[in-house]
Amino acid sequence: MKPFTGTGPRGPIYTDPVPVKRSQVEQKTRLVRDKDGREVVSSTTVYLEPGPHADPGSIVTVHTGKPAERTAKLITTEYMQHPQVGEYLAWRLE
């Protein structure tokens, strides 16, 4: 994951990649709201333990090193709790 830090005169600015150790990737199309409240289509959700901070616009690569590898922008991050699983994040990607 390459965290988005803002926009400069030449476009988006990202910091160095941050590894994500464990995650579950779900390929499912759904409507979500972006940071401005607009409805947009998300095609992938990444579920992971809280820890790595990522703002909307960050670049996330899923299925690294596999034929299904792809890179997408982060639309939104949701914090969730489940009685059996505990706390986790859901990253909704383009």
C-alpha positions as CSV (number, residue, x, y, z in Angstrom):
1,M,0.0,0.0,0.0
2,K,1.3,3.4,-1.0
3,P,-0.2,6.1,1.3
4,F,-1.6,9.2,-0.4
5,T,-0.3,12.4,1.3
6,G,-1.7,15.1,-1.0
7,T,-1.5,16.7,-4.3
8,G,1.4,18.7,-5.7
9,P,2.0,20.6,-8.9
10,R,2.7,17.4,-10.7
11,G,-0.2,15.4,-9.4
12,P,-0.8,13.0,-6.4
13,I,2.0,12.5,-3.8
14,Y,2.6,9.1,-2.2
15,T,5.0,8.0,0.5
16,D,7.0,4.8,0.4
17,P,5.1,1.6,0.3
18,V,3.9,0.1,3.6
19,P,3.5,-3.7,3.8
20,V,0.2,-5.1,4.9
21,K,0.8,-8.4,6.7
22,R,-2.5,-10.2,6.8
23,S,-5.7,-9.4,4.8
24,Q,-8.6,-11.0,3.2
25,V,-9.6,-9.8,-0.3
26,E,-13.2,-9.9,-1.6
27,Q,-13.9,-9.2,-5.2
28,K,-17.5,-7.9,-5.1
29,T,-19.0,-4.9,-6.8
30,R,-21.0,-2.6,-4.5
31,L,-21.9,1.1,-4.2
32,V,-20.1,3.0,-1.5
33,R,-19.8,6.7,-0.6
34,D,-16.5,8.4,-1.2
35,K,-15.0,11.1,1.1
36,D,-17.2,13.8,-0.5
37,G,-20.4,11.7,-0.1
38,R,-20.8,10.8,-3.8
39,E,-21.9,7.2,-4.6
40,V,-19.1,5.4,-6.5
41,V,-18.6,1.8,-7.5
42,S,-16.2,-0.4,-5.4
43,S,-15.0,-3.6,-7.0
44,T,-12.8,-4.9,-4.2
45,T,-12.8,-4.9,-0.4
46,V,-9.8,-5.7,1.7
47,Y,-10.4,-6.8,5.3
48,L,-7.5,-6.3,7.7
49,E,-6.5,-5.8,11.3
50,P,-6.3,-2.2,12.5
51,G,-2.9,-0.7,12.1
52,P,-1.8,0.6,8.7
53,H,-3.3,4.1,8.1
54,A,-4.5,4.8,4.6
55,D,-6.3,7.9,3.4
56,P,-8.6,7.9,0.4
57,G,-6.6,8.0,-2.8
58,S,-3.9,5.7,-1.5
59,I,-2.7,3.0,-3.9
60,V,-3.4,-0.6,-2.8
61,T,-2.1,-3.7,-4.6
62,V,-4.0,-7.0,-4.0
63,H,-3.0,-10.6,-4.8
64,T,0.7,-9.5,-5.0
65,G,2.8,-11.8,-7.1
66,K,-0.1,-13.8,-8.4
67,P,-1.9,-13.8,-11.8
68,A,-4.8,-11.9,-10.3
69,E,-2.5,-9.1,-9.1
70,R,-4.0,-5.6,-9.5
71,T,-3.6,-2.1,-8.2
72,A,-6.5,0.2,-7.3
73,K,-7.1,3.4,-5.4
74,L,-8.7,3.4,-2.0
75,I,-12.1,4.9,-1.9
76,T,-12.9,4.7,1.8
77,T,-11.9,3.0,5.0
78,E,-14.4,1.6,7.5
79,Y,-13.7,0.6,11.1
80,M,-15.7,-2.5,12.1
81,Q,-16.2,-4.7,15.2
82,H,-17.5,-8.2,15.4
83,P,-18.1,-10.2,18.6
84,Q,-16.2,-13.3,17.3
85,V,-13.6,-11.6,15.2
86,G,-12.9,-8.4,17.1
87,E,-11.8,-5.1,15.4
88,Y,-11.0,-4.9,11.8
89,L,-10.8,-2.4,8.8
90,A,-12.6,-2.7,5.5
91,W,-10.8,-0.9,2.7
92,R,-13.1,-0.3,-0.3
93,L,-11.2,0.0,-3.5
94,E,-12.1,1.2,-7.0
